[in-house]
Amino acid sequence: MNDHRISFTYLSQEDLLQAGCFDIRLAIETAQKTLLDFEEHKILFPEKIVQIFDQASQDRINCLPATLLDEKVCGAKWVSVFPRNPKLHNAQNLSAIFLLSEIERGFPIAVMEGTLASNMRVAAVGAIAASFLARENSESIGFIGAGEQAKMHLLAMKAVRPSIRECRVASKLMEEEKSFIDELSPLMPDVEFISAETHGRKAMDGADILVTATSAQAPLLHADWMKPGAFYSHIGGWEDQYEVALQCEKIVCDDWDTVTHRTQTLSRMYKEGLISGNDIYADLHELVSGHKVGRESDDERIYFNAVGLAYLDVAIGLAMFNRAKSAGVGLELDLQQCMIFEHENIMDYVQF
């Protein structure tokens, strides 16, 4: 047996789907546990590395690392966000790949498609927030944005608020709204789907739950569309008027400190001196642990801002890897079969 062989599992998106990893409950439960681990200092969470190639479009590739100390796994998400892709190339605007390594020897254990896990993490975090902050009897949900993350968000919101009976959706193009409805309505026969015909107000005004899921940098959501008692899940960058946050009784973040270093609506407001840490009611892990209570009245407007936490991506990726491994799905690949100078006839390959 060669003790110097290093191998890992490669998992494509199709492998993950075949193994049953498109499981919203799996993502929600994993994220909840990992938020508690973070609060108990069981997570290493360094700042992400960002490379922006075009300031106007925000075309970028990010590297987001994190370590799960109890699981003894370090991971990184390498994610590209190119907002112009749909229009310029008829391609998705986000793609991701995950690398997972064990930290006893430091060797890789998996290389896997990460877009599925990344989109599920966004939805799971929004759903966890909704479970504490949206009214239990919420019946209507409105979307600005009809892409992959919006679709995933609806699945997750329905999982924690099964009372949802109406879904309105607005996008830049009616074709995108139609695709959203055509794809999701068969999964939710008890929900009435309504195309807002590209009008944000028609989708959002008076909804119990509001979700913005776009790549836009503009105040798309207006404050007067958010009724008393509504819950707003903010996914993207700058998607809403400042007055939306200013009118809310509670502002909750997945991680406020991280928000202050980003470019979302709350980040802009913080840098302009319009809000401070004193205006933030809680980080999400404080609700999960019970250190802070969630919704306290039916009339509270509540704003939730998710900036994206890499340790949740890594945890969900690891959960998917474990499920795929149990299902016998994936391709085993060698990184090396032996150390460099152990190769037979290695001197025949050396050039100097």
C-alpha positions in Angstrom: 0.0 0.0 0.0 1.3 3.4 -0.9 1.1 5.7 2.1 1.7 8.8 0.1 -1.3 8.5 -2.2 -3.7 11.4 -1.9 -7.2 11.1 -3.4 -10.4 13.1 -3.2 -14.0 12.9 -4.3 -15.3 15.0 -7.2 -19.0 15.8 -7.2 -20.7 17.5 -10.1 -24.1 19.2 -9.7 -25.7 16.2 -11.2 -24.0 14.0 -8.7 -25.3 16.1 -5.8 -28.9 16.0 -7.2 -28.7 12.3 -7.7 -27.6 11.8 -4.1 -30.6 13.8 -2.8 -28.7 16.9 -1.8 -31.3 19.3 -3.1 -32.9 19.1 0.4 -34.0 22.5 1.8 -34.6 21.0 5.2 -31.0 19.7 5.2 -29.7 23.1 4.4 -31.8 24.9 7.1 -31.0 22.4 9.8 -27.3 22.5 9.0 -27.2 26.3 8.9 -29.0 26.5 12.3 -26.5 24.1 13.9 -23.6 26.0 12.4 -24.8 29.4 13.6 -24.8 28.0 17.1 -21.3 26.6 16.6 -20.2 30.1 15.5 -21.6 31.6 18.7 -19.7 29.0 20.7 -16.4 29.9 18.9 -16.2 26.6 17.1 -15.7 28.3 13.7 -12.7 30.0 12.0 -14.1 32.7 9.8 -11.5 34.9 8.0 -12.4 37.8 5.7 -13.1 36.9 2.1 -10.8 37.9 -0.8 -12.5 39.9 -3.5 -11.2 40.6 -7.0 -13.4 43.0 -9.0 -12.7 43.2 -12.7 -15.2 45.9 -13.6 -16.4 48.5 -11.1 -19.5 49.4 -13.1 -20.9 45.9 -13.5 -19.2 44.4 -10.4 -17.9 41.4 -12.3 -15.9 39.6 -9.7 -14.5 36.4 -8.3 -14.4 35.9 -4.5 -12.6 33.4 -2.4 -14.4 32.6 0.9 -12.7 30.3 3.4 -13.9 28.9 6.8 -13.0 26.1 9.1 -15.4 23.9 11.1 -13.3 23.0 14.2 -15.6 20.2 15.6 -15.8 18.5 12.1 -12.1 19.1 11.5 -12.8 20.3 8.0 -11.5 23.5 6.3 -13.3 24.7 3.2 -13.3 27.4 0.6 -15.9 28.6 -1.9 -14.5 30.0 -5.1 -17.4 32.0 -6.5 -17.8 34.1 -9.7 -20.5 36.8 -9.9 -20.9 38.3 -13.4 -24.2 40.2 -13.4 -24.0 40.9 -17.2 -23.8 37.2 -18.1 -27.6 36.7 -18.8 -27.7 39.6 -21.2 -24.3 39.3 -22.8 -23.8 35.5 -22.9 -27.2 34.0 -22.2 -25.5 32.4 -19.2 -26.1 32.3 -15.4 -24.5 35.1 -13.5 -23.2 33.0 -10.6 -21.1 29.9 -10.5 -19.2 28.3 -7.6 -16.8 25.5 -6.8 -16.1 24.2 -3.3 -12.9 22.7 -1.9 -13.0 20.8 1.4 -9.9 19.6 3.2 -9.5 17.6 6.5 -7.2 19.4 9.0 -5.5 16.4 10.6 -3.1 16.0 7.7 -4.3 19.0 5.6 -5.3 16.9 2.5 -8.3 17.6 0.3 -11.3 15.3 0.6 -13.7 16.9 -1.9 -13.9 19.2 -4.9 -17.5 19.9 -5.7 -19.9 22.0 -7.7 -20.9 24.9 -5.3 -23.7 26.8 -7.0 -26.4 24.5 -5.6 -25.1 24.7 -2.1 -24.5 28.5 -2.3 -28.0 29.2 -3.5 -29.5 26.8 -0.9 -27.5 28.6 1.8 -29.0 32.0 0.8 -32.4 30.5 1.0 -31.8 28.6 4.2 -30.6 31.7 6.0 -33.6 33.7 4.8 -35.9 30.9 5.9 -34.3 30.7 9.4 -34.8 34.5 9.7 -38.4 34.2 8.6 -39.0 31.5 11.2 -38.2 34.0 13.9 -39.3 37.3 12.3 -42.1 36.7 9.9 -45.7 36.4 11.2 -46.6 32.8 11.7 -49.8 33.2 9.7 -48.1 34.9 6.7 -50.1 34.2 3.6 -48.6 36.4 0.9 -45.0 36.7 -0.4 -43.7 39.2 -3.0 -40.5 39.0 -5.0 -38.5 41.6 -7.0 -36.3 39.3 -9.0 -37.2 35.9 -10.6 -33.8 34.2 -10.8 -32.3 31.1 -9.2 -32.0 32.7 -5.8 -35.6 33.9 -5.8 -36.8 30.5 -6.7 -34.8 28.9 -4.0 -36.0 31.4 -1.5 -39.6 30.6 -2.2 -39.0 26.9 -1.6 -37.3 27.7 1.7 -39.9 30.2 2.8 -42.7 27.8 2.1 -40.9 25.2 4.3 -41.0 27.4 7.4 -44.2 29.3 6.6 -46.5 26.7 5.0 -49.4 29.2 5.4 -48.2 31.0 2.3 -51.0 31.0 -0.2 -50.1 33.8 -2.7 -46.8 34.5 -4.5 -46.4 37.6 -6.6 -43.3 38.1 -8.7 -41.8 41.1 -10.6 -38.8 41.0 -12.8 -37.2 43.1 -15.6 -38.9 40.8 -18.2 -42.2 39.2 -18.2 -40.6 36.1 -19.7 -38.6 35.7 -16.5 -41.7 36.0 -14.4 -43.4 33.4 -16.5 -40.5 31.0 -16.1 -40.6 31.5 -12.4 -44.3 30.7 -12.2 -44.0 27.8 -14.7 -41.2 26.1 -12.8 -42.5 26.6 -9.2 -46.3 26.4 -9.5 -46.3 22.6 -10.0 -44.4 22.2 -6.7 -46.9 24.3 -4.8 -50.5 23.6 -6.0 -51.9 25.4 -2.9 -50.2 28.7 -3.9 -51.7 31.2 -6.3 -48.9 32.7 -8.5 -49.3 36.2 -9.8 -47.2 37.9 -12.5 -46.6 41.6 -11.6 -45.9 42.3 -15.2 -42.5 43.9 -14.3 -44.1 46.3 -11.7 -42.4 46.1 -8.4 -45.2 47.7 -6.5 -47.7 45.2 -7.7 -45.5 42.4 -6.4 -44.6 43.9 -3.0 -47.3 46.3 -1.9 -49.0 44.8 1.2 -47.3 41.4 1.1 -46.6 39.7 4.4 -43.1 38.7 3.3 -41.0 40.7 0.8 -37.9 39.4 -0.9 -35.5 41.3 -3.2 -33.2 39.0 -5.1 -31.6 41.0 -7.9 -28.1 42.0 -9.1 -29.3 45.6 -9.4 -27.7 48.6 -7.7 -30.9 50.7 -7.3 -33.6 51.5 -4.7 -36.2 49.1 -6.2 -38.2 48.5 -3.0 -40.1 51.6 -1.8 -40.8 52.1 1.9 -44.5 52.7 1.5 -45.0 49.3 -0.1 -44.0 47.6 3.2 -47.1 47.4 5.5 -47.0 47.2 9.3 -46.2 43.6 10.3 -44.3 42.8 7.1 -41.0 40.9 7.1 -38.4 41.9 4.5 -35.6 39.6 3.4 -32.8 41.5 1.6 -30.5 39.3 -0.4 -28.5 41.4 -2.8 -26.6 44.6 -2.8 -28.5 47.9 -2.9 -32.1 47.0 -3.6 -34.2 49.3 -1.4 -34.8 52.9 -0.3 -33.0 53.9 2.9 -36.4 54.6 4.3 -37.3 50.9 4.3 -34.8 50.2 7.0 -35.4 53.5 8.8 -39.1 52.7 9.3 -38.5 49.2 10.6 -38.9 48.4 14.3 -36.2 45.7 14.1 -33.1 45.3 11.9 -31.5 41.9 12.0 -28.4 40.8 10.1 -26.7 37.5 9.5 -23.6 39.3 10.7 -23.5 43.0 11.3 -19.7 43.3 11.5 -19.4 41.7 8.1 -22.2 44.0 6.7 -20.1 47.1 7.6 -17.4 46.0 5.2 -19.7 45.4 2.2 -21.8 47.4 -0.3 -25.4 46.6 0.6 -28.1 49.1 1.5 -27.2 48.9 5.2 -23.5 49.1 4.4 -24.1 52.3 2.5 -26.2 53.8 5.3 -23.5 52.9 7.8 -20.8 54.6 5.8 -23.0 57.7 5.3 -23.6 57.8 9.1 -27.3 57.1 8.9 -27.2 54.0 11.1 -24.8 52.5 13.5 -24.4 49.2 15.4 -26.8 50.6 18.0 -29.6 50.4 15.4 -29.1 46.7 14.8 -31.3 44.6 17.0 -29.5 41.2 16.6 -27.4 38.9 14.5 -29.1 35.8 13.4 -27.2 33.4 15.6 -28.6 35.3 18.7 -32.1 34.5 17.6 -31.3 30.8 17.0 -29.6 30.5 20.4 -32.5 32.3 22.2 -30.3 35.1 23.4 -32.6 37.5 21.6 -36.3 37.1 20.9 -37.7 37.4 17.4 -41.0 39.0 16.5 -42.8 40.5 19.4 -45.9 41.9 17.8 -48.0 41.5 14.7 -47.4 45.1 13.7 -43.6 45.2 13.7 -41.9 45.9 10.4 -38.7 43.8 10.4 -35.8 44.1 8.1 -33.4 41.2 7.6 -30.1 41.6 5.8 -28.1 38.6 4.7 -24.6 39.4 3.5 -23.5 35.8 3.2 -21.4 33.8 5.6 -18.8 31.4 4.2 -18.8 29.1 7.2 -22.5 28.2 6.4 -21.5 27.4 2.8 -18.8 25.1 4.0 -21.1 23.4 6.5 -23.8 22.8 3.9 -21.2 21.7 1.4 -19.9 19.2 3.9 -23.4 17.9 4.7 -23.9 17.4 0.9 -20.6 15.6 0.6 -21.4 13.3 3.5 -24.8 12.5 2.0 -23.3 11.8 -1.4 -20.6 9.6 0.1 -23.3 7.6 2.0 -25.2 7.2 -1.3 -22.0 6.0 -3.1 -22.2 8.9 -5.5 -19.1 10.8 -6.8 -15.9 10.2 -8.7 -12.7 9.3 -6.8 -9.7 11.0 -8.2 -6.0 10.9 -7.4 -4.2 14.1 -6.6 -1.0 12.1 -6.5 -0.2 8.4 -6.4 3.1 9.0 -4.6 5.6 11.7 -3.7 7.5 13.4 -6.5 10.8 11.6 -6.2 9.1 8.2 -5.5 7.8 8.1 -9.1 9.6 5.4 -11.1 12.0 7.0 -13.6 11.4 10.5 -12.2 14.8 11.6 -13.4 13.5 11.1 -17.0 11.0 13.9 -16.4 13.3 16.4 -14.7 14.3 19.5 -16.7 16.9 22.1 -15.5 
